[in-house]
């Protein structure tokens, strides 16, 4: 409950900061969809490294985090061997910064409090445009990066067999900026005979694990979630896979991206990236991440094209106006989830 409140406070803090004037790069020849304080003159869709040496950062303490799709405390422990490696490899103190929402994570990088971390698939695009994040890797193997599917889960003993059966039912999405938890359902479900916010009222749970547990407890009749999160929860024994039925599965999306702040000093940045790419996951990390054993190189321009297309197909945008709107909806979802949790305790 305390962590949820802290997460909500961080999200609310975004609006106060975002309202302040920003120093736009007036000499920028191309910005694309990036916010006013970033530039994209090489047109690779991500923020360029600042030209002015005084704007470059070499952090004394390197701050790292991982997307809050599940309990952040779980991932702090899972990533401990890697953060120890990163500290030894870069010669910097490394801390794992627990964040409670996508908006809080994005704001942490935008404000300079986060240097590198994992972002969920959908929020990656907001992190790029709003916070100057530069995606560089996805968990994977020697041959390919790791992906996931949007799945719709229901209890095994429920009568629902297809998406159209869920009209008028209690269906959970995760958060407004989530790809599998919201944007992909908006774009893909109508073709299957189910239109979110028309055929059912969207209920935001706040996180993927909240959605899964909500279906398990009967709070929701169905939930749109990321397959990798669902299978990890089953693997940890939080739920029994056999208690659920999957009634929809999408094509493959790239899983969470790892991105660094655009203003890291290039020599330090390149050293840090080599530390990521050279690292091989120990057995416990491989088990936690479905067999992935390394950070697989990617680019936002090429490998996130399918995510951008899904968002555009659903009428979604990744600009500041859309982000502020979706962040408020995420904040409301977190508040509601905290209230519901408090009632049950």
N, C-alpha and C positions, 0 to 999 in steps of 0.2 A: 504493500500500500504506500509506504514511504517513497519507494522508487518510482511508483506511478505518479505521485504528486510532484516529485522532482522533475520527472519527464515533462509533465504538463507545464510546470513553471518555465522550463527551458524553451518549450514551444511558444508560450506566451511572450517570453523575452524576445523572440524573433521579431514580433510585430513592432515593438518599441524601437528596436535597432533598425529594422527595415524601413521605418518611417523617416529615419534621419537621412539627410542628403548624402549622396555618394559622389566621390570624385571620379567623374567619367573620363575616359581616355579620349580627349578631344581630337587627338591626331590619329586616331584609329581609322584605317582605310576600309576595314571590314569587321563587322561584329557578329553578323548572322543572328542567331537566337540568344546569344550570350547577354548577360546583364551588362549595364552601362560601365562597370569598372573592369571589364575584361575585353580583350581584343582577339580576333582570329584572322590575322592577315595571311596565314598560310592555308586557310580554308579547310582545316581538318576537323572542324566542328567543336574543338575544345580550346580553352584559353591558352594564348601564347605565354611563354615565359617573359616576364617583364624585361624591358630593355635597360631600364635604369638600375644600376648595381645596388643603390640604396633600398630598392624595393625587394631585393632577394633575401631569403631567410635560410640560415643554417641553424636549426634549433639545437639548444643545449640539451634539452630533453625531448625525445621523439614521442609524440602521442599517437597511439594506434587504437583502432576500435573495429568492431564487427557489427554488421547490420542487426538491429533489434527485432528480428523475426521471431525470436524466442527469448527466453530468460537470458539477459546479458551475462549474468554470473556463470552460467553454464559455459559460455564461450570464452570468458576470461581464463577459466581453467584449461579448456581444450587448447587454447592458443599459447599457453605458458611456455612450452618448449620452443615455439617459434619466436616469441618475444625475447626469450633468453638468447636465441641465436642472433636475432636482429641487433640486440644490444652489443654482443661480442663482435659482430661483423661490422657495424658502423662505428663502434667506439662511443656510442651515445647511451645515456640512460633511456630506457623505453618503458612507458607506462601504458596500461590498457585502460581506456576511458569508457566506462559503461554509459551507454545512452539508452533512453527509454522509448524513443520514437524516431521515425525517419526524419521528421522536421528538425528535431533536436540535433541529430547527427549532421544534417546539412548545414544548419546554422553554426555548429561548432567549427566546421571547415571554413565557412564563409567568413567567420569572425577571426580566424587564425588560431583557434584553440585546438584544432585537429590537423595533423600533418599527413596522415595516410590511414586508410581503413577500407573495410568492405561495405559496399552499399547494395541494398536490394536492387533487383533488376529494374523496376519502374522508377524508384527514386534516383537511380544513377543519372537519368537524364536531367532531373531537377538539380542534382548536385553539380553536373557539368555546367548548366546554364546559370544557376543562381550562385553557386559557391566556388566556381573555378576549379572543380575537380577534374583530374585527368586520368581516366581509366587506363590501366596497363595490363591487367591480368584477371583471369578467372581460375578457380580451382579446376584441376584436370589431371590428365595422364600424359605420357610421352606423345600419344597420337592425337588427342583431341581435348577440347575443353569440356567441362561438365555442364550439363543442361538439366532442365526440369520441365514438367508439364503443369499446366493449369488443370486441376482436377476438381470435380464436384463430388463431395462425399455426403453420404447419408448413413443412418444406422442400418445394419444388415437386416433387421427385422421390420424395417419401414416398408410401406407399400410403393415407394417411388422407384421407378425403373428408368425413366428418361427425364431430361430437363423440363419438358413441357408439363410433367406431372407436378412441378413445384409452383404452379401459378397460385397466388394467394397464400403461400406458405411462409414460414419464418426462415429466411435465408440470410446467412451472414457473409459479408465481405470483410476484408481485414482493415485496410485504410485507403483513403482516396488516392494516394500516390503509388500504391502497390500495383505492379503489373499483373501478376496472377490473382491477387486478392481483390482487384477492382477494375483496372483498365481493360485487361483482356476479356473478362466476362462481359463488360459493356459492349465491346467490339464483336465478340464471337458468339455469345449466347442467342442473340436474335435470329441468327441463321438456323438455330436448333429449335426454334419455336418458343423461346423464353426471353422476354425483354426486361432487363433489370429496371427498377423504378417505375415500371408500368404493370408488369405481371406480378411483381412482388415488391414490397417496400424494402429497400436496402437497409440492413442493420450492420453498422460498423463495429467489429469486435475490438479493434485496436491492433491485434497481432494475429499471425497465423496459428500459433499455439492456442490462443484464446478461442479461435474459431473451432479448431479440432476438439478442444475440451468442451466447448459449448454444445457441439453435436453429440459428443459422448454422454453429456449429462442431460440432454434433452432440452436445453435452452434454445437451440436452433434445430430446425428440421433438416437443414442442409447447409453446407458452407463451401465456398470457392477458395481453395488454398493451393499452395505450391506443393507438388508431389514430394520434393526432397525433404521438406519440413515434416510432412506427414510420416514418411518412412523413417526419418530419424527419430521422431517421437515414439514410433512403434518399436524401433530397435532399442531405445533406452528403457522400454517398458512403461512409458507414461500412459499409453493406450494399447489395446490389442487390435492389430490390423484386421483380425477376423471378425471384430465387432462392427466393421464398416463395409459399405459397398460403394464402389466408385461408379457413378452413372455417366460421367463425361470425362474425357481426357483430350487435351489439345495437342497440337504439334509441339516440338521441343523449343524452349527458349534458353538463352544463356543464363546461367545462375549468377549469383551475386558477383559484382565487379570489385576489384581492388583498385583504388584511385589515390593519387597523391595531390597535394595542394600545388597549384600552378606556379606559385612563387618560390618554390624551393630552389636553392642555389644549384645550378646544373651539375657541378662536380660532385657535390654531396648527393643530389638526387640520383645520379647515375650509379654511384656506389651503392646507395640504398636499393635501387632496382636490381642490381646484380645479386645483392643479398637475398632478395625475394626469389629470383629466377634460379639461383643455385641451390636453394633449400629443398630437401626431400622430406616429406611428412613422415614422422615416426608412426608406428603401428596404431597407436590410439587415435591419432589425427586421421589416419586413413579410414579407420572404422567409423569415426564420427562423420566423415564426409564421403561416405558411400564409395570408398575405394580410390578417391582422388589422392595423388601422391606429390603434387607440385603446383606451383603457380604458373599457369599456362598463358603465354603472351597473347594479348588481343589489342584491338583498337576500337574506340567508340564509333568512329565513322563507319567501319565495316561491320563489326560484330553486333552492334546495337541497332542496325538498320531495321531488323524485324520488329524490335520493340517500338521504335519510333513509328513504324507503319501501323502497328496495332493501335497505338494511341491516336494517331491521326484518323484512322478508320472509325474510331469511337468518338471523334470530335474533341479529343483532348489536346491540350497544348502544354508545353514545358516552360512557359515564360513566368515572369514574376507575378503577374495578376492571377494566373492559374494556381501558382504555388501558394500565394497568400490565402486564396479561397480554399484550397485543399488542406492546407495546414490547419486552418480553423476547424474544418470538418474532422481532421485527425485529432485535434485537441478535444473536441466535443466527444469523440468516440472514446478517448482515453478516460475522460471524466466519467462517462457513463459506465465504462468497464470497472473503474475504481469503485464507483457507487454500488454496482451490482455485487462486486466481490466483498465489499464491506457488509452488505446486507446478509450474505451467506455465512459470515464469520461469527 
